[in-house]
Amino acid sequence: MVTHDVEFAAECGFDIALLVDGKILAEGSASQVLSNPKLLRQASLLPPQLVDLSLSLGFRKPASSLEEVEALILERIGGSTL
């Protein structure tokens, strides 16, 4: 499958290849590749919204699901549920 939709690619969870000018720039899990801002800039892509949100909130590890965002927020505030 070929797509430019990073949100869709992130949700599918498949291994992906990031191409620039027909050449493979990076390969790996969707969460690994799509959470690398440098690679995404080189491919002229924006990160998935959850990755962008988690990095904007200052988390060291970008989140790839709502559950991960919730866990990171709870860890930061020391809570048990939202």
Secondary structure as the mmCIF struct_conf table of DSSP 4:
data_model
#
loop_
_struct_conf.conf_type_id
_struct_conf.id
_struct_conf.beg_label_comp_id
_struct_conf.beg_label_asym_id
_struct_conf.beg_label_seq_id
_struct_conf.end_label_comp_id
_struct_conf.end_label_asym_id
_struct_conf.end_label_seq_id
HELX_RH_AL_P HELX_RH_AL_P1 VAL A 6 CYS A 12
STRN STRN1 ASP A 15 VAL A 20
TURN_TY1_P TURN_TY1_P1 ASP A 21 GLY A 22
STRN STRN2 LYS A 23 SER A 29
HELX_RH_AL_P HELX_RH_AL_P2 ALA A 30 LEU A 34
TURN_TY1_P TURN_TY1_P2 SER A 35 SER A 35
HELX_RH_AL_P HELX_RH_AL_P3 PRO A 37 GLN A 42
TURN_TY1_P TURN_TY1_P3 ALA A 43 SER A 44
HELX_LH_PP_P HELX_LH_PP_P1 LEU A 46 PRO A 48
HELX_RH_AL_P HELX_RH_AL_P4 GLN A 49 SER A 56
TURN_TY1_P TURN_TY1_P4 LEU A 57 GLY A 58
BEND BEND1 ARG A 60 LYS A 61
BEND BEND2 SER A 64 SER A 65
HELX_RH_AL_P HELX_RH_AL_P5 LEU A 66 ILE A 77
TURN_TY1_P TURN_TY1_P5 GLY A 78 GLY A 78
BEND BEND3 SER A 80 SER A 80
#
